Amino acid sequence: MKSNKLSKNLRVGDSVILISGKDKRKIGLVKKIDRSNLRLLVEGISMSKKHIKKTSQNNGGIIEEETWLSFSKVKKK
């Protein structure tokens, strides 16, 4: 298992700030943590577009959702 000092200190609901990438200096809350791969989901940061095919349950179209970030790109606020 990979280890990282920050991965042990972060919890779901903590406020973090992005230190690199296109969303640099943005602040968000941690939604999910994947400690085995050192990744996390942050609310409203690192959004990507996903195309959904029309089905009987939904109308289809383009939706935006969060993508996984590395622990090395964030620091605890």
All heavy atoms as a GROMACS GRO file, in nm:
protein
  609
    1MET      N    1   0.083  -0.118   0.000
    1MET     CA    2   0.000   0.000   0.000
    1MET      C    3   0.088   0.124   0.000
    1MET      O    4   0.187   0.133   0.070
    1MET     CB    5  -0.089  -0.001   0.123
    1MET     CG    6  -0.180   0.116   0.130
    1MET     SD    7  -0.289   0.098   0.272
    1MET     CE    8  -0.336   0.265   0.295
    2LYS      N    9   0.050   0.222  -0.080
    2LYS     CA   10   0.122   0.348  -0.085
    2LYS      C   11   0.094   0.427   0.042
    2LYS      O   12  -0.008   0.411   0.106
    2LYS     CB   13   0.076   0.428  -0.206
    2LYS     CG   14   0.103   0.361  -0.338
    2LYS     CD   15   0.045   0.441  -0.451
    2LYS     CE   16   0.058   0.367  -0.581
    2LYS     NZ   17  -0.009   0.434  -0.689
    3SER      N   18   0.186   0.516   0.078
    3SER     CA   19   0.171   0.593   0.200
    3SER      C   20   0.200   0.740   0.170
    3SER      O   21   0.285   0.772   0.090
    3SER     CB   22   0.266   0.540   0.305
    3SER     OG   23   0.279   0.631   0.410
    4ASN      N   24   0.128   0.826   0.236
    4ASN     CA   25   0.147   0.968   0.221
    4ASN      C   26   0.103   1.034   0.351
    4ASN      O   27  -0.001   1.000   0.406
    4ASN     CB   28   0.064   1.020   0.104
    4ASN     CG   29   0.089   1.165   0.073
    4ASN    OD1   30   0.152   1.237   0.149
    4ASN    ND2   31   0.040   1.211  -0.041
    5LYS      N   32   0.181   1.128   0.400
    5LYS     CA   33   0.149   1.195   0.527
    5LYS      C   34   0.014   1.266   0.518
    5LYS      O   35  -0.067   1.258   0.610
    5LYS     CB   36   0.259   1.295   0.560
    5LYS     CG   37   0.244   1.362   0.692
    5LYS     CD   38   0.360   1.456   0.719
    5LYS     CE   39   0.343   1.525   0.852
    5LYS     NZ   40   0.450   1.620   0.878
    6LEU      N   41  -0.014   1.332   0.407
    6LEU     CA   42  -0.139   1.404   0.391
    6LEU      C   43  -0.258   1.310   0.386
    6LEU      O   44  -0.364   1.340   0.437
    6LEU     CB   45  -0.135   1.490   0.265
    6LEU     CG   46  -0.255   1.579   0.238
    6LEU    CD1   47  -0.270   1.682   0.350
    6LEU    CD2   48  -0.241   1.650   0.107
    7SER      N   49  -0.241   1.192   0.327
    7SER     CA   50  -0.352   1.100   0.314
    7SER      C   51  -0.402   1.053   0.450
    7SER      O   52  -0.518   1.018   0.466
    7SER     CB   53  -0.314   0.979   0.229
    7SER     OG   54  -0.222   0.897   0.298
    8LYS      N   55  -0.315   1.052   0.551
    8LYS     CA   56  -0.356   1.010   0.685
    8LYS      C   57  -0.427   1.123   0.759
    8LYS      O   58  -0.505   1.098   0.850
    8LYS     CB   59  -0.234   0.965   0.764
    8LYS     CG   60  -0.168   0.843   0.705
    8LYS     CD   61  -0.042   0.808   0.776
    8LYS     CE   62   0.026   0.692   0.704
    8LYS     NZ   63   0.160   0.667   0.754
    9ASN      N   64  -0.401   1.249   0.722
    9ASN     CA   65  -0.458   1.363   0.793
    9ASN      C   66  -0.591   1.409   0.736
    9ASN      O   67  -0.667   1.476   0.806
    9ASN     CB   68  -0.360   1.480   0.791
    9ASN     CG   69  -0.234   1.452   0.869
    9ASN    OD1   70  -0.236   1.370   0.962
    9ASN    ND2   71  -0.125   1.516   0.833
   10LEU      N   72  -0.620   1.381   0.611
   10LEU     CA   73  -0.744   1.428   0.549
   10LEU      C   74  -0.861   1.337   0.582
   10LEU      O   75  -0.846   1.215   0.590
   10LEU     CB   76  -0.728   1.436   0.398
   10LEU     CG   77  -0.662   1.559   0.342
   10LEU    CD1   78  -0.654   1.550   0.191
   10LEU    CD2   79  -0.735   1.684   0.382
   11ARG      N   80  -0.979   1.398   0.597
   11ARG     CA   81  -1.103   1.325   0.622
   11ARG      C   82  -1.210   1.380   0.527
   11ARG      O   83  -1.198   1.491   0.476
   11ARG     CB   84  -1.150   1.345   0.766
   11ARG     CG   85  -1.050   1.306   0.872
   11ARG     CD   86  -1.051   1.156   0.894
   11ARG     NE   87  -0.957   1.118   0.998
   11ARG     CZ   88  -0.841   1.058   0.975
   11ARG    NH1   89  -0.801   1.034   0.852
   11ARG    NH2   90  -0.761   1.024   1.074
   12VAL      N   91  -1.315   1.304   0.507
   12VAL     CA   92  -1.427   1.350   0.425
   12VAL      C   93  -1.489   1.472   0.495
   12VAL      O   94  -1.511   1.471   0.616
   12VAL     CB   95  -1.531   1.238   0.407
   12VAL    CG1   96  -1.655   1.290   0.337
   12VAL    CG2   97  -1.471   1.123   0.330
   13GLY      N   98  -1.513   1.577   0.419
   13GLY     CA   99  -1.570   1.700   0.473
   13GLY      C  100  -1.467   1.808   0.503
   13GLY      O  101  -1.503   1.921   0.532
   14ASP      N  102  -1.338   1.775   0.497
   14ASP     CA  103  -1.233   1.874   0.520
   14ASP      C  104  -1.226   1.973   0.404
   14ASP      O  105  -1.255   1.938   0.290
   14ASP     CB  106  -1.096   1.807   0.535
   14ASP     CG  107  -1.076   1.743   0.670
   14ASP    OD1  108  -1.160   1.764   0.759
   14ASP    OD2  109  -0.975   1.672   0.688
   15SER      N  110  -1.184   2.093   0.432
   15SER     CA  111  -1.165   2.196   0.330
   15SER      C  112  -1.022   2.187   0.279
   15SER      O  113  -0.928   2.182   0.358
   15SER     CB  114  -1.192   2.333   0.390
   15SER     OG  115  -1.174   2.432   0.295
   16VAL      N  116  -1.004   2.183   0.147
   16VAL     CA  117  -0.872   2.176   0.086
   16VAL      C  118  -0.858   2.284  -0.020
   16VAL      O  119  -0.956   2.334  -0.072
   16VAL     CB  120  -0.843   2.037   0.023
   16VAL    CG1  121  -0.837   1.930   0.128
   16VAL    CG2  122  -0.945   2.003  -0.083
   17ILE      N  123  -0.734   2.320  -0.051
   17ILE     CA  124  -0.704   2.417  -0.155
   17ILE      C  125  -0.617   2.349  -0.259
   17ILE      O  126  -0.526   2.274  -0.225
   17ILE     CB  127  -0.638   2.543  -0.096
   17ILE    CG1  128  -0.620   2.649  -0.204
   17ILE    CG2  129  -0.508   2.512  -0.029
   17ILE    CD1  130  -0.588   2.786  -0.149
   18LEU      N  131  -0.646   2.372  -0.386
   18LEU     CA  132  -0.570   2.313  -0.495
   18LEU      C  133  -0.442   2.393  -0.517
   18LEU      O  134  -0.447   2.516  -0.524
   18LEU     CB  135  -0.654   2.311  -0.622
   18LEU     CG  136  -0.622   2.206  -0.724
   18LEU    CD1  137  -0.649   2.068  -0.667
   18LEU    CD2  138  -0.703   2.225  -0.848
   19ILE      N  139  -0.327   2.325  -0.526
   19ILE     CA  140  -0.199   2.396  -0.539
   19ILE      C  141  -0.139   2.386  -0.678
   19ILE      O  142  -0.038   2.449  -0.705
   19ILE     CB  143  -0.098   2.348  -0.434
   19ILE    CG1  144  -0.074   2.199  -0.444
   19ILE    CG2  145  -0.143   2.385  -0.295
   19ILE    CD1  146   0.036   2.147  -0.353
   20SER      N  147  -0.200   2.308  -0.769
   20SER     CA  148  -0.150   2.301  -0.906
   20SER      C  149  -0.264   2.264  -0.999
   20SER      O  150  -0.367   2.214  -0.957
   20SER     CB  151  -0.036   2.201  -0.917
   20SER     OG  152  -0.084   2.071  -0.896
   21GLY      N  153  -0.243   2.290  -1.128
   21GLY     CA  154  -0.343   2.253  -1.228
   21GLY      C  155  -0.426   2.372  -1.272
   21GLY      O  156  -0.402   2.486  -1.233
   22LYS      N  157  -0.526   2.344  -1.353
   22LYS     CA  158  -0.608   2.452  -1.410
   22LYS      C  159  -0.697   2.520  -1.306
   22LYS      O  160  -0.737   2.634  -1.325
   22LYS     CB  161  -0.694   2.399  -1.525
   22LYS     CG  162  -0.801   2.301  -1.481
   22LYS     CD  163  -0.888   2.260  -1.597
   22LYS     CE  164  -1.002   2.174  -1.545
   22LYS     NZ  165  -1.105   2.156  -1.642
   23ASP      N  166  -0.729   2.452  -1.197
   23ASP     CA  167  -0.813   2.510  -1.092
   23ASP      C  168  -0.731   2.558  -0.973
   23ASP      O  169  -0.778   2.559  -0.860
   23ASP     CB  170  -0.916   2.407  -1.045
   23ASP     CG  171  -1.016   2.371  -1.153
   23ASP    OD1  172  -1.048   2.460  -1.234
   23ASP    OD2  173  -1.063   2.256  -1.156
   24LYS      N  174  -0.608   2.598  -0.996
   24LYS     CA  175  -0.516   2.640  -0.891
   24LYS      C  176  -0.578   2.749  -0.804
   24LYS      O  177  -0.646   2.838  -0.854
   24LYS     CB  178  -0.387   2.693  -0.955
   24LYS     CG  179  -0.276   2.720  -0.859
   24LYS     CD  180  -0.151   2.759  -0.936
   24LYS     CE  181  -0.035   2.780  -0.843
   24LYS     NZ  182   0.087   2.811  -0.916
   25ARG      N  183  -0.558   2.738  -0.672
   25ARG     CA  184  -0.608   2.830  -0.569
   25ARG      C  185  -0.757   2.820  -0.543
   25ARG      O  186  -0.813   2.904  -0.473
   25ARG     CB  187  -0.570   2.974  -0.600
   25ARG     CG  188  -0.421   2.998  -0.593
   25ARG     CD  189  -0.388   3.146  -0.611
   25ARG     NE  190  -0.265   3.156  -0.688
   25ARG     CZ  191  -0.260   3.180  -0.818
   25ARG    NH1  192  -0.367   3.203  -0.885
   25ARG    NH2  193  -0.144   3.185  -0.879
   26LYS      N  194  -0.828   2.722  -0.597
   26LYS     CA  195  -0.969   2.702  -0.567
   26LYS      C  196  -0.982   2.620  -0.439
   26LYS      O  197  -0.900   2.535  -0.409
   26LYS     CB  198  -1.041   2.631  -0.681
   26LYS     CG  199  -1.071   2.720  -0.798
   26LYS     CD  200  -1.164   2.652  -0.892
   26LYS     CE  201  -1.198   2.741  -1.010
   26LYS     NZ  202  -1.290   2.675  -1.103
   27ILE      N  203  -1.088   2.647  -0.365
   27ILE     CA  204  -1.112   2.580  -0.238
   27ILE      C  205  -1.238   2.494  -0.250
   27ILE      O  206  -1.337   2.536  -0.310
   27ILE     CB  207  -1.131   2.683  -0.125
   27ILE    CG1  208  -1.004   2.766  -0.110
   27ILE    CG2  209  -1.166   2.616   0.006
   27ILE    CD1  210  -1.017   2.884  -0.018
   28GLY      N  211  -1.233   2.374  -0.194
   28GLY     CA  212  -1.348   2.284  -0.198
   28GLY      C  213  -1.347   2.186  -0.083
   28GLY      O  214  -1.250   2.176  -0.008
   29LEU      N  215  -1.457   2.113  -0.070
   29LEU     CA  216  -1.471   2.013   0.035
   29LEU      C  217  -1.446   1.874  -0.021
   29LEU      O  218  -1.488   1.842  -0.132
   29LEU     CB  219  -1.612   2.018   0.096
   29LEU     CG  220  -1.650   2.147   0.167
   29LEU    CD1  221  -1.795   2.142   0.210
   29LEU    CD2  222  -1.561   2.169   0.287
   30VAL      N  223  -1.382   1.790   0.058
   30VAL     CA  224  -1.353   1.652   0.017
   30VAL      C  225  -1.482   1.571   0.022
   30VAL      O  226  -1.552   1.570   0.124
   30VAL     CB  227  -1.246   1.590   0.109
   30VAL    CG1  228  -1.221   1.445   0.072
   30VAL    CG2  229  -1.117   1.669   0.104
   31LYS      N  230  -1.515   1.502  -0.089
   31LYS     CA  231  -1.635   1.418  -0.095
   31LYS      C  232  -1.603   1.272  -0.072
   31LYS      O  233  -1.675   1.204   0.002
   31LYS     CB  234  -1.702   1.433  -0.232
   31LYS     CG  235  -1.769   1.566  -0.254
   31LYS     CD  236  -1.821   1.580  -0.395
   31LYS     CE  237  -1.946   1.499  -0.415
   31LYS     NZ  238  -2.007   1.524  -0.547
   32LYS      N  239  -1.498   1.221  -0.135
   32LYS     CA  240  -1.458   1.081  -0.123
   32LYS      C  241  -1.306   1.072  -0.119
   32LYS      O  242  -1.237   1.156  -0.175
   32LYS     CB  243  -1.506   0.998  -0.242
   32LYS     CG  244  -1.652   0.971  -0.247
   32LYS     CD  245  -1.685   0.880  -0.365
   32LYS     CE  246  -1.832   0.857  -0.378
   32LYS     NZ  247  -1.864   0.772  -0.493
   33ILE      N  248  -1.256   0.966  -0.055
   33ILE     CA  249  -1.112   0.943  -0.047
   33ILE      C  250  -1.081   0.799  -0.085
   33ILE      O  251  -1.148   0.707  -0.038
   33ILE     CB  252  -1.058   0.971   0.095
   33ILE    CG1  253  -1.080   1.117   0.132
   33ILE    CG2  254  -0.912   0.935   0.106
   33ILE    CD1  255  -1.037   1.154   0.272
   34ASP      N  256  -0.982   0.781  -0.172
   34ASP     CA  257  -0.933   0.649  -0.210
   34ASP      C  258  -0.788   0.640  -0.163
   34ASP      O  259  -0.696   0.679  -0.232
   34ASP     CB  260  -0.942   0.630  -0.362
   34ASP     CG  261  -0.893   0.495  -0.409
   34ASP    OD1  262  -0.869   0.408  -0.322
   34ASP    OD2  263  -0.879   0.476  -0.531
   35ARG      N  264  -0.769   0.590  -0.041
   35ARG     CA  265  -0.636   0.589   0.020
   35ARG      C  266  -0.542   0.489  -0.046
   35ARG      O  267  -0.421   0.509  -0.047
   35ARG     CB  268  -0.647   0.559   0.169
   35ARG     CG  269  -0.716   0.670   0.244
   35ARG     CD  270  -0.712   0.651   0.394
   35ARG     NE  271  -0.807   0.737   0.460
   35ARG     CZ  272  -0.791   0.866   0.481
   35ARG    NH1  273  -0.682   0.924   0.440
   35ARG    NH2  274  -0.883   0.937   0.543
   36SER      N  275  -0.593   0.383  -0.104
   36SER     CA  276  -0.505   0.284  -0.167
   36SER      C  277  -0.437   0.340  -0.292
   36SER      O  278  -0.324   0.303  -0.324
   36SER     CB  279  -0.582   0.157  -0.200
   36SER     OG  280  -0.684   0.186  -0.293
   37ASN      N  281  -0.504   0.429  -0.365
   37ASN     CA  282  -0.446   0.489  -0.485
   37ASN      C  283  -0.407   0.636  -0.465
   37ASN      O  284  -0.371   0.703  -0.562
   37ASN     CB  285  -0.544   0.478  -0.602
   37ASN     CG  286  -0.563   0.336  -0.645
   37ASN    OD1  287  -0.469   0.257  -0.647
   37ASN    ND2  288  -0.686   0.299  -0.675
   38LEU      N  289  -0.418   0.686  -0.341
   38LEU     CA  290  -0.385   0.824  -0.308
   38LEU      C  291  -0.459   0.925  -0.395
   38LEU      O  292  -0.401   1.016  -0.453
   38LEU     CB  293  -0.234   0.848  -0.316
   38LEU     CG  294  -0.148   0.766  -0.220
   38LEU    CD1  295  -0.002   0.795  -0.244
   38LEU    CD2  296  -0.185   0.795  -0.076
   39ARG      N  297  -0.592   0.909  -0.402
   39ARG     CA  298  -0.675   0.999  -0.482
   39ARG      C  299  -0.792   1.047  -0.398
   39ARG      O  300  -0.830   0.982  -0.300
   39ARG     CB  301  -0.729   0.928  -0.605
   39ARG     CG  302  -0.624   0.875  -0.696
   39ARG     CD  303  -0.681   0.810  -0.818
   39ARG     NE  304  -0.782   0.712  -0.784
   39ARG     CZ  305  -0.869   0.661  -0.871
   39ARG    NH1  306  -0.865   0.697  -0.996
   39ARG    NH2  307  -0.959   0.573  -0.833
   40LEU      N  308  -0.852   1.160  -0.437
   40LEU     CA  309  -0.970   1.209  -0.369
   40LEU      C  310  -1.059   1.287  -0.465
   40LEU      O  311  -1.013   1.336  -0.567
   40LEU     CB  312  -0.931   1.296  -0.248
   40LEU     CG  313  -0.832   1.410  -0.267
   40LEU    CD1  314  -0.905   1.541  -0.284
   40LEU    CD2  315  -0.742   1.416  -0.148
   41LEU      N  316  -1.187   1.296  -0.429
   41LEU     CA  317  -1.284   1.377  -0.504
   41LEU      C  318  -1.311   1.502  -0.423
   41LEU      O  319  -1.341   1.495  -0.304
   41LEU     CB  320  -1.415   1.301  -0.522
   41LEU     CG  321  -1.425   1.203  -0.636
   41LEU    CD1  322  -1.561   1.134  -0.634
   41LEU    CD2  323  -1.403   1.268  -0.768
   42VAL      N  324  -1.301   1.618  -0.489
   42VAL     CA  325  -1.326   1.746  -0.424
   42VAL      C  326  -1.445   1.812  -0.492
   42VAL      O  327  -1.452   1.819  -0.615
   42VAL     CB  328  -1.202   1.837  -0.430
   42VAL    CG1  329  -1.228   1.968  -0.360
   42VAL    CG2  330  -1.082   1.768  -0.369
   43GLU      N  331  -1.538   1.859  -0.411
   43GLU     CA  332  -1.662   1.917  -0.461
   43GLU      C  333  -1.635   2.044  -0.542
   43GLU      O  334  -1.572   2.138  -0.493
   43GLU     CB  335  -1.751   1.951  -0.342
   43GLU     CG  336  -1.889   1.997  -0.378
   43GLU     CD  337  -1.974   2.016  -0.254
   43GLU    OE1  338  -1.984   1.922  -0.174
   43GLU    OE2  339  -2.027   2.127  -0.238
   44GLY      N  340  -1.679   2.045  -0.668
   44GLY     CA  341  -1.669   2.164  -0.754
   44GLY      C  342  -1.533   2.189  -0.816
   44GLY      O  343  -1.514   2.290  -0.881
   45ILE      N  344  -1.437   2.098  -0.799
   45ILE     CA  345  -1.304   2.117  -0.855
   45ILE      C  346  -1.273   2.002  -0.951
   45ILE      O  347  -1.314   1.889  -0.929
   45ILE     CB  348  -1.197   2.124  -0.744
   45ILE    CG1  349  -1.220   2.249  -0.660
   45ILE    CG2  350  -1.057   2.125  -0.801
   45ILE    CD1  351  -1.122   2.268  -0.548
   46SER      N  352  -1.200   2.032  -1.059
   46SER     CA  353  -1.161   1.934  -1.159
   46SER      C  354  -1.283   1.871  -1.225
   46SER      O  355  -1.299   1.750  -1.230
   46SER     CB  356  -1.072   1.826  -1.097
   46SER     OG  357  -1.025   1.739  -1.196
   47MET      N  358  -1.369   1.957  -1.277
   47MET     CA  359  -1.491   1.911  -1.343
   47MET      C  360  -1.460   1.864  -1.485
   47MET      O  361  -1.379   1.921  -1.555
   47MET     CB  362  -1.594   2.025  -1.348
   47MET     CG  363  -1.631   2.082  -1.214
   47MET     SD  364  -1.715   1.967  -1.108
   47MET     CE  365  -1.876   1.966  -1.180
   48SER      N  366  -1.526   1.755  -1.526
   48SER     CA  367  -1.515   1.706  -1.662
   48SER      C  368  -1.654   1.683  -1.718
   48SER      O  369  -1.748   1.661  -1.641
   48SER     CB  370  -1.433   1.577  -1.668
   48SER     OG  371  -1.502   1.473  -1.604
   49LYS      N  372  -1.665   1.688  -1.849
   49LYS     CA  373  -1.795   1.669  -1.913
   49LYS      C  374  -1.812   1.525  -1.957
   49LYS      O  375  -1.718   1.463  -2.006
   49LYS     CB  376  -1.810   1.763  -2.032
   49LYS     CG  377  -1.813   1.907  -1.989
   49LYS     CD  378  -1.843   1.998  -2.102
   49LYS     CE  379  -1.844   2.140  -2.048
   49LYS     NZ  380  -1.912   2.230  -2.133
   50LYS      N  381  -1.931   1.472  -1.937
   50LYS     CA  382  -1.962   1.334  -1.974
   50LYS      C  383  -2.088   1.334  -2.061
   50LYS      O  384  -2.187   1.397  -2.025
   50LYS     CB  385  -1.983   1.251  -1.847
   50LYS     CG  386  -2.007   1.106  -1.873
   50LYS     CD  387  -2.016   1.030  -1.742
   50LYS     CE  388  -2.034   0.883  -1.768
   50LYS     NZ  389  -2.046   0.808  -1.641
   51HIS      N  390  -2.082   1.264  -2.172
   51HIS     CA  391  -2.196   1.257  -2.263
   51HIS      C  392  -2.280   1.136  -2.227
   51HIS      O  393  -2.229   1.024  -2.218
   51HIS     CB  394  -2.146   1.247  -2.407
   51HIS     CG  395  -2.071   1.368  -2.451
   51HIS    ND1  396  -2.128   1.466  -2.527
   51HIS    CD2  397  -1.943   1.409  -2.427
   51HIS    CE1  398  -2.038   1.562  -2.549
   51HIS    NE2  399  -1.926   1.528  -2.489
   52ILE      N  400  -2.410   1.160  -2.206
   52ILE     CA  401  -2.503   1.055  -2.166
   52ILE      C  402  -2.600   1.027  -2.281
   52ILE      O  403  -2.660   1.118  -2.337
   52ILE     CB  404  -2.583   1.098  -2.041
   52ILE    CG1  405  -2.490   1.133  -1.927
   52ILE    CG2  406  -2.681   0.989  -2.000
   52ILE    CD1  407  -2.411   1.017  -1.872
   53LYS      N  408  -2.614   0.898  -2.315
   53LYS     CA  409  -2.706   0.859  -2.420
   53LYS      C  410  -2.850   0.862  -2.367
   53LYS      O  411  -2.875   0.829  -2.252
   53LYS     CB  412  -2.672   0.717  -2.467
   53LYS     CG  413  -2.748   0.672  -2.587
   53LYS     CD  414  -2.698   0.537  -2.634
   53LYS     CE  415  -2.771   0.495  -2.758
   53LYS     NZ  416  -2.722   0.366  -2.807
   54LYS      N  417  -2.942   0.902  -2.451
   54LYS     CA  418  -3.082   0.910  -2.412
   54LYS      C  419  -3.138   0.770  -2.388
   54LYS      O  420  -3.119   0.679  -2.469
   54LYS     CB  421  -3.162   0.980  -2.522
   54LYS     CG  422  -3.306   1.002  -2.487
   54LYS     CD  423  -3.377   1.080  -2.594
   54LYS     CE  424  -3.521   1.102  -2.553
   54LYS     NZ  425  -3.592   1.180  -2.651
   55THR      N  426  -3.205   0.752  -2.274
   55THR     CA  427  -3.270   0.625  -2.240
   55THR      C  428  -3.410   0.655  -2.188
   55THR      O  429  -3.451   0.771  -2.181
   55THR     CB  430  -3.192   0.548  -2.132
   55THR    OG1  431  -3.190   0.625  -2.013
   55THR    CG2  432  -3.049   0.519  -2.175
   56SER      N  433  -3.481   0.552  -2.148
   56SER     CA  434  -3.615   0.574  -2.096
   56SER      C  435  -3.611   0.641  -1.957
   56SER      O  436  -3.707   0.705  -1.916
   56SER     CB  437  -3.690   0.441  -2.085
   56SER     OG  438  -3.620   0.352  -2.002
   57GLN      N  439  -3.499   0.629  -1.884
   57GLN     CA  440  -3.488   0.690  -1.752
   57GLN      C  441  -3.443   0.837  -1.758
   57GLN      O  442  -3.473   0.915  -1.668
   57GLN     CB  443  -3.388   0.614  -1.663
   57GLN     CG  444  -3.438   0.482  -1.612
   57GLN     CD  445  -3.414   0.369  -1.711
   57GLN    OE1  446  -3.334   0.383  -1.802
   57GLN    NE2  447  -3.485   0.259  -1.693
   58ASN      N  448  -3.364   0.875  -1.860
   58ASN     CA  449  -3.316   1.013  -1.866
   58ASN      C  450  -3.324   1.067  -2.008
   58ASN      O  451  -3.344   0.993  -2.103
   58ASN     CB  452  -3.172   1.024  -1.812
   58ASN     CG  453  -3.073   0.943  -1.893
   58ASN    OD1  454  -3.087   0.928  -2.013
   58ASN    ND2  455  -2.971   0.892  -1.828
   59ASN      N  456  -3.306   1.199  -2.019
   59ASN     CA  457  -3.316   1.265  -2.149
   59ASN      C  458  -3.184   1.267  -2.225
   59ASN      O  459  -3.180   1.310  -2.339
   59ASN     CB  460  -3.364   1.409  -2.131
   59ASN     CG  461  -3.508   1.414  -2.088
   59ASN    OD1  462  -3.584   1.322  -2.114
   59ASN    ND2  463  -3.546   1.520  -2.019
   60GLY      N  464  -3.076   1.225  -2.161
   60GLY     CA  465  -2.947   1.230  -2.227
   60GLY      C  466  -2.890   1.370  -2.223
   60GLY      O  467  -2.941   1.459  -2.157
   61GLY      N  468  -2.778   1.390  -2.290
   61GLY     CA  469  -2.715   1.520  -2.294
   61GLY      C  470  -2.576   1.518  -2.234
   61GLY      O  471  -2.514   1.413  -2.219
   62ILE      N  472  -2.528   1.634  -2.197
   62ILE     CA  473  -2.393   1.649  -2.142
   62ILE      C  474  -2.405   1.689  -1.995
   62ILE      O  475  -2.472   1.787  -1.963
   62ILE     CB  476  -2.313   1.754  -2.220
   62ILE    CG1  477  -2.307   1.717  -2.368
   62ILE    CG2  478  -2.174   1.770  -2.162
   62ILE    CD1  479  -2.249   1.824  -2.457
   63ILE      N  480  -2.339   1.614  -1.907
   63ILE     CA  481  -2.339   1.648  -1.765
   63ILE      C  482  -2.195   1.674  -1.721
   63ILE      O  483  -2.100   1.628  -1.783
   63ILE     CB  484  -2.400   1.537  -1.677
   63ILE    CG1  485  -2.320   1.407  -1.689
   63ILE    CG2  486  -2.545   1.514  -1.713
   63ILE    CD1  487  -2.357   1.304  -1.586
   64GLU      N  488  -2.179   1.752  -1.614
   64GLU     CA  489  -2.047   1.777  -1.558
   64GLU      C  490  -2.035   1.702  -1.427
   64GLU      O  491  -2.129   1.700  -1.347
   64GLU     CB  492  -2.025   1.926  -1.534
   64GLU     CG  493  -2.000   2.003  -1.660
   64GLU     CD  494  -1.944   2.141  -1.632
   64GLU    OE1  495  -1.859   2.153  -1.544
   64GLU    OE2  496  -1.988   2.234  -1.700
   65GLU      N  497  -1.919   1.638  -1.405
   65GLU     CA  498  -1.896   1.566  -1.281
   65GLU      C  499  -1.751   1.583  -1.238
   65GLU      O  500  -1.664   1.614  -1.319
   65GLU     CB  501  -1.930   1.418  -1.297
   65GLU     CG  502  -1.847   1.344  -1.398
   65GLU     CD  503  -1.889   1.200  -1.416
   65GLU    OE1  504  -1.993   1.160  -1.366
   65GLU    OE2  505  -1.814   1.127  -1.482
   66GLU      N  506  -1.726   1.563  -1.108
   66GLU     CA  507  -1.590   1.574  -1.055
   66GLU      C  508  -1.506   1.455  -1.098
   66GLU      O  509  -1.557   1.345  -1.112
   66GLU     CB  510  -1.590   1.581  -0.902
   66GLU     CG  511  -1.645   1.709  -0.845
   66GLU     CD  512  -1.792   1.699  -0.809
   66GLU    OE1  513  -1.850   1.591  -0.822
   66GLU    OE2  514  -1.848   1.802  -0.770
   67THR      N  515  -1.377   1.479  -1.118
   67THR     CA  516  -1.284   1.370  -1.147
   67THR      C  517  -1.187   1.357  -1.030
   67THR      O  518  -1.173   1.448  -0.949
   67THR     CB  519  -1.206   1.394  -1.277
   67THR    OG1  520  -1.138   1.519  -1.267
   67THR    CG2  521  -1.298   1.395  -1.396
   68TRP      N  522  -1.122   1.242  -1.022
   68TRP     CA  523  -1.030   1.215  -0.912
   68TRP      C  524  -0.905   1.302  -0.922
   68TRP      O  525  -0.853   1.327  -1.029
   68TRP     CB  526  -0.989   1.068  -0.914
   68TRP     CG  527  -1.099   0.976  -0.878
   68TRP    CD1  528  -1.182   0.910  -0.964
   68TRP    CD2  529  -1.141   0.940  -0.746
   68TRP    NE1  530  -1.272   0.834  -0.894
   68TRP    CE2  531  -1.250   0.851  -0.760
   68TRP    CE3  532  -1.098   0.974  -0.619
   68TRP    CZ2  533  -1.315   0.796  -0.651
   68TRP    CZ3  534  -1.164   0.918  -0.511
   68TRP    CH2  535  -1.270   0.831  -0.527
   69LEU      N  536  -0.858   1.348  -0.806
   69LEU     CA  537  -0.735   1.427  -0.793
   69LEU      C  538  -0.634   1.350  -0.711
   69LEU      O  539  -0.670   1.271  -0.625
   69LEU     CB  540  -0.762   1.558  -0.720
   69LEU     CG  541  -0.840   1.666  -0.790
   69LEU    CD1  542  -0.873   1.777  -0.692
   69LEU    CD2  543  -0.759   1.722  -0.904
   70SER      N  544  -0.508   1.378  -0.733
   70SER     CA  545  -0.401   1.319  -0.652
   70SER      C  546  -0.386   1.399  -0.522
   70SER      O  547  -0.411   1.518  -0.518
   70SER     CB  548  -0.270   1.323  -0.730
   70SER     OG  549  -0.164   1.283  -0.649
   71PHE      N  550  -0.345   1.330  -0.415
   71PHE     CA  551  -0.320   1.398  -0.288
   71PHE      C  552  -0.212   1.503  -0.303
   71PHE      O  553  -0.210   1.602  -0.230
   71PHE     CB  554  -0.277   1.297  -0.182
   71PHE     CG  555  -0.391   1.231  -0.111
   71PHE    CD1  556  -0.426   1.101  -0.141
   71PHE    CD2  557  -0.463   1.299  -0.014
   71PHE    CE1  558  -0.530   1.041  -0.075
   71PHE    CE2  559  -0.568   1.239   0.053
   71PHE     CZ  560  -0.602   1.108   0.021
   72SER      N  561  -0.119   1.486  -0.396
   72SER     CA  562  -0.008   1.578  -0.411
   72SER      C  563  -0.051   1.713  -0.467
   72SER      O  564   0.023   1.810  -0.458
   72SER     CB  565   0.099   1.518  -0.503
   72SER     OG  566   0.048   1.498  -0.632
   73LYS      N  567  -0.172   1.722  -0.524
   73LYS     CA  568  -0.219   1.848  -0.582
   73LYS      C  569  -0.298   1.934  -0.485
   73LYS      O  570  -0.339   2.044  -0.519
   73LYS     CB  571  -0.306   1.818  -0.705
   73LYS     CG  572  -0.230   1.760  -0.818
   73LYS     CD  573  -0.314   1.752  -0.941
   73LYS     CE  574  -0.232   1.694  -1.054
   73LYS     NZ  575  -0.257   1.760  -1.178
   74VAL      N  576  -0.323   1.886  -0.363
   74VAL     CA  577  -0.402   1.962  -0.267
   74VAL      C  578  -0.327   1.977  -0.136
   74VAL      O  579  -0.236   1.903  -0.105
   74VAL     CB  580  -0.540   1.896  -0.239
   74VAL    CG1  581  -0.623   1.888  -0.364
   74VAL    CG2  582  -0.523   1.760  -0.176
   75LYS      N  583  -0.368   2.078  -0.059
   75LYS     CA  584  -0.319   2.089   0.078
   75LYS      C  585  -0.438   2.129   0.166
   75LYS      O  586  -0.532   2.194   0.122
   75LYS     CB  587  -0.204   2.187   0.090
   75LYS     CG  588  -0.237   2.332   0.082
   75LYS     CD  589  -0.114   2.417   0.105
   75LYS     CE  590  -0.149   2.564   0.101
   75LYS     NZ  591  -0.033   2.648   0.122
   76LYS      N  592  -0.431   2.088   0.291
   76LYS     CA  593  -0.538   2.114   0.386
   76LYS      C  594  -0.542   2.262   0.420
   76LYS      O  595  -0.440   2.325   0.438
   76LYS     CB  596  -0.514   2.030   0.512
   76LYS     CG  597  -0.632   2.017   0.600
   76LYS     CD  598  -0.605   1.914   0.707
   76LYS     CE  599  -0.727   1.894   0.793
   76LYS     NZ  600  -0.705   1.791   0.894
   77LYS      N  601  -0.663   2.315   0.424
   77LYS     CA  602  -0.678   2.458   0.455
   77LYS      C  603  -0.698   2.479   0.601
   77LYS      O  604  -0.748   2.404   0.674
   77LYS     CB  605  -0.796   2.516   0.379
   77LYS     CG  606  -0.811   2.662   0.401
   77LYS     CD  607  -0.877   2.724   0.283
   77LYS     CE  608  -0.872   2.868   0.294
   77LYS     NZ  609  -0.921   2.967   0.323
   0.00000   0.00000   0.00000
